[in-house]
Amino acid sequence: MNPLTPDGAPSGAGTGSGAAESGAAEFGAPESGAAVFVAASAVATETKATAPLLSASGLRVTFPGRRGAPAARAVDGVDLDIGRGEIVALVGESGCGKTTLARSLLGLVPPKAGTVTFAGEPLSYSSRALKAYRRRAQLVLQDPSGSLNPRHTVYDAVAEGLRIHGYGGDERAAVAEALARAGLRPPERFFLRYPHELSGGQRQRVVIAGALVLQPELIVADEPVASLDASVRGEILALLLRLRDELGLSALVVTHDLGLAWNIADRVAVMYLGRIVETGTVESVLTDPQHPYTRALLSVLPESEGAPVVLTGEPPDPARIPSGCRFHARCQVLASGEAAPVADRCRTEDLPVLPGGGTRDVACHWVREGAGAAGGG
């Protein structure tokens, strides 16, 4: 596992400024003006290289309640960055808001509050702007059988995006290239096949080819291997990693499978009840979990040491999120009395939204007081 490290800042900024000054003096140009111009250009280049490709800030998504009930806070304050060429795994149990967050990042669900930026530009929700955005950011759904029209051939399924966006090049060549990149070779062999004539793994490759044909910069994959046999999962994961290395693709992988996150991700964000509660590199989070919720998730893996942690009860209603730490009603550390020094804060004091970058951070009073780190993990 080689976690992505941010690209280093360009080292020639100062040298470029000095060269500009000497050149300006030689040719009689205003020395200070040239230096300022080149320095500003260097800063702009550095910012563009290191800025995240996709960024969400303070994102909130709500759904209206029935018959006057409070609105369900499906995403309740999320900051999340995805760098260029980075794979981020968004993990958590069913109903925590993972898919709603992913759909909001793609513009499919407009947020109630907060902003989404892509390549430094705020996301616009006009039809024309969203169409242009979806050429650069594509969705891979969980069930390939449900994603593909049973009456469309493989060729038509992959070419659909090209036709929607008015592609002016060689359509047949573009479809063949996308299928080949997705591992369906020779691609011409699959052109006239229908989804029912393919295996589950082949259908998922067709879905991935349909996303790749538009040459996107970002793929959002919602449980991309959940419906596949174990023998096929490794092939699809290897494909996603190869596409990242060859094309520089960024990806957000939504999953409840921590094993998948370990095998594919550079960074992990653990989500609970609409908010990210722990984030960091995949090695730091999965080998040294700090938040009690992350520890509970990892404890049920077959290779985990010790007894599995069985959380009591169901996650609270997102329309009635409890005060304080939103996990406190199910927290095994609080229930055991280990967190007694901060118990009142756990029940009454809300925690801040975690930053969206690559730093290690945990939304837990017990951990922030130092007890969690001292307690092992």
N, C-alpha and C positions, 0 to 999 in steps of 0.2 A: 504494500500500500504506500503510494507516494502522494501525500496530500499536496494540493496545489499551494504554492507560495506566491504571494503577490509579486508581480514584476518589479524589479528594482527601479528606482527613479533614474532617469537619464543622467549620466555623469558629466555630460558636456555642457550643461547650462552655463556654468561660470566661464568655461573656456570659450564658449560661443560669444558671450558678452564681451570678453576681452578682445577677441578677434574682430568683433564688430567695431569696437572703439578704435583699434589701430587702423582698420580699413577706412573708417570714416575720416580719421585725421589725414590719411594718405591722399584721399580723393577730395578733401575739402568739404565733406558733408558735415552737418552738425553732429558733433561727437556724442553728446548726451542723448540726443533724440534717437540716433541709431542704436545706442546701447539699450535704451529703454524698450525700443521696438523688438529687438532680438530677445531681450530678457522676457518680455511678455509672451513672445511666440514660444519660447522654451517652456514657460510655465503652462501655457495652454496645451502644449504637446504632452507634458508630464501628467497634467490633470486628466486628459483624455485617455492616456495609457493606463492609469491606475484607477480611474473611476469605475464603479460597478456597471455592468451592462444593464441589469434590472435592479431597481430599488423601490421598496415600499416603505412609507413613513407614516406612522400613526394610523394604519389602515383599520377601518371598522366597517363591518357588513352586518346589517340586521334584517330580519324578516318579520313582517307584522304578525302579531298574535291573533288568534281567533276569538271573536266575540268579546272584544275589548281587553283581551289578555295582554300582558306586557310583550314587547317585541323580543324575539329571540336574538341574542347577541352572538351570532355564529363566529365572527371574527371581531375580537374586542380589544384592538390596539396592538398592532403588529408592525415591527420594523424588520425588514429583511433585505439583504443585498445578495446579488449573485454576480460574481465576477466573470470576466471573459475567460472562456475555457474551463470554467469551474462547474463541478457537479455538487449540488446541495441536496441532501436528503431531508425531507420534512416527514417526521415520524410521530406516531401517536395512535391511540386506540380509536376505534370507529366512533364517529360523532363528535370528535374534538375540533372540527372545523378545517381540516387539512384541504379537502377538496374545494370547499367554498373559498378558501384563501387562494388556491391555485387558479380557480375560475375568475376570481377578482383580478389577479395579476395579469390575466389574459384579456381583461376587458369584457368578459362574458357576464359578470355580475358587477354593476357599478357600486362602488363603496359609498357608505353614508358619510364617511369622513376619512381624511387622510389622502395621500397622493401616491401615484405609481409613476415612476419615471423609467424611460427606456433609452439607453444611449445618451443620457443627460437631458432628454426632452420629456416634459410632463405628458402623460397619456391623455389624449383627447378622445371623447366618447361620441363624436360625430360618426356617421356611417362611413364616410369616406376615409377618415383617419383610422378607424378600426380596421377597415379592409387593408390599408397599407401596413398597419402594425401586424396583422395576422400573417402577412407574407414573411415577416421577420421572426415571428414567435408562433410556434406550432404546438398543437396538443396531440398527445398519444394516449388514447383511452385504455381502460382496463380490459375490456372484453372485445377482442378483435371480431368475434362473430356478430356482435351488435353494432360495431363500427362500420362494417362493410355492407353495402347494399347487395343482397343475394342475387339481384338481377343484373348487376354490373360485372363485367369481366375485370380481371386484375388490371389490364391496361386502362380501362375506363376509370377504375377506382383511383389509380395513381395519377392519371392525367386530369382528374376533375379540378384540382387546385390550379393547374396551369390554365385551364379554360376559364375559370372564374376570374383569374387575375390578368387575362388577356395576354398570355405569353406569346411573343412574336418569333421565337426561335424554332428549332426542329423539335417538335413535340415527341416524336418517336424516340429520338436520341436521348432526350431528357428523361423520359420514362425508363428507358433501358438502363441509363446510368444510375438512376435512383434505385431500381431493383437490384442492380449489381452491387451497389454500396450496401444495401440491406441484406446481402448474402444470398440472393436468389439468382443463381447463375446456371446456365446461360439465361439471361432475362427473357429472350424471345420465347423460350419454352413455356413461360408462365403468362404470356400476353392474353391468350384466349381462354384461360381457365377461370372458373367461377369459385367463389369462396368455399362452397361445399366440397370442392375437389381438392382442397388443401388441408394439410395438418394444422393443428393449433399454432405451432411455432411458425409455419409458413404464413398463416394469416396475420400473425403479429408483425412479421417482417414486411408484409404488404402495407400494413398500417404505417409502419415506420418509413417505408419508401414514399408513401403519400405525403408524409411530413417533410422528408428530405428533398423532394422534387423541387420545392420552391427555394431551396438553399437558405434555410432560416439560420439565424444566429442563436436562437434559444429554442429548446424543446422542453415542454412541461409534460412529464409522463406520470399519469395517475395509475398507480399499482400496475406497472407495465408487464409484470410476469405473474400476477396473482392467479390468473386463470390457466396457467400453463403447467405441464408436468415438470417434475423436478429435473428430469434429464434435459429439458429444453430451456429451463431458466438460465442456466449457465451460459448457453449459447447467446441468448438475447442480451444478457449483461455484458458479455465479452464484446458483442456488437456495439453497444452503447459506448463502451470505453474506447473502442477502436475509432468510432466516429468522432469522439471528442479529440483524440490524438491527431486524426487525419484532417479534420475540418475545423478544429478549434471551437466546436459547439459548446455552448453552455447548457446546463440542464437542471431543472428542478424535478426531483423524483419523489413523488408522494407515495408513502408506504407505511404499513404497520409492522413490516418485517425488518427487524434490526439487523438480521443477518445479511439482507440485501443491502442495507445502508453501509455495512462494514465493507462489502465487496465492491461497491461502486462509487461511494461518495468521497469527496474531499472534506466536506463539512456537514455537520448534522445540526438540525434545529428540532427540538422536542416540543411538541405542542400539546396543551391540555386546556380544554374548555375555552377555546377561542384565543388563547394567548401562548406565545413561546415561553417555556419555563427554563430551558437550558439550551445553550448553543456553544459550539466550538468545533475544532477539528474532529474528524471521525475517531482518531486514536484517543484524543483526550477525553471525549465524552463516553465512548463505549468501553474503554479500558479503565477509566477512573470516574464513573458517574458520581455526581454530587447531589442532584435533586432526588428526593425520595421517590418521586414518580418514575424517573429514569432508572433508578435502582430496581424498582419493582418490575418494570418492563424487561430489564436484562436478567432478572433472577429466574425467569421461567424458560430461558433458553436451555437446551439440553446440556451444553458445555459449561453452564454456570456452576460455580461452587456454592455449597450451602443449600438450604431449603428455599423453595420458591416463595415469594411474597404474594399472598393472596389479598388483594385489596377488597375492603368491605363495601358493599352497596354498589350502586350505579353512579355514574357521573351526574352531578347536579343538572337541573334544567337550565339550559342557556338563557332562558327568559328570567330566571331567578338565581343569578350567580351570587354565591354567598359573599359576605363581607370578609375582609382580610385576605389571606392566601386562598385562592380558589380551590386548592387541593386539600385544605386542612381537614375537611370532613372525612376524608379517606386516608389520611396520611398515617402510615405505619409508625413513623418516628414519633409523631405527636401522641398517638394512641399508646405507645409503649412508655411514655413519660420521659423519654430521652431528651425531648425538646422542651422540658418544663420551664427553663429560664426564659424562653421566648414564646411560651404558649399563648399568652394574652395577645401579643403582637400577631401571631399566626391567625388568630380568630378575628382580629379587628382592624389590623393595619394592612392596607393594600400595598402591593409591591410595584416598583416602577417597570415600565416597558423596557425589555432588554434591547440594547443597540443591535442593529442589523448586520454589522460587519463581522469579521472573522475572529474577533476576540472571544476568549472563553468567559462565559458569564452564566449566572444561575439566579433565578428568581425564587429565593427561599430564605426566610429569616434565619433559620437554623444554620444554614451554610454561611450566610453573611456574617453571623456572629463568630464563625470559626469552628463551631462544634462539628459541622459536617465534614470539613476537611480533616479535622483531627480524628474523626471517627472511622477513617479508612475509606474503602470503596475500591 
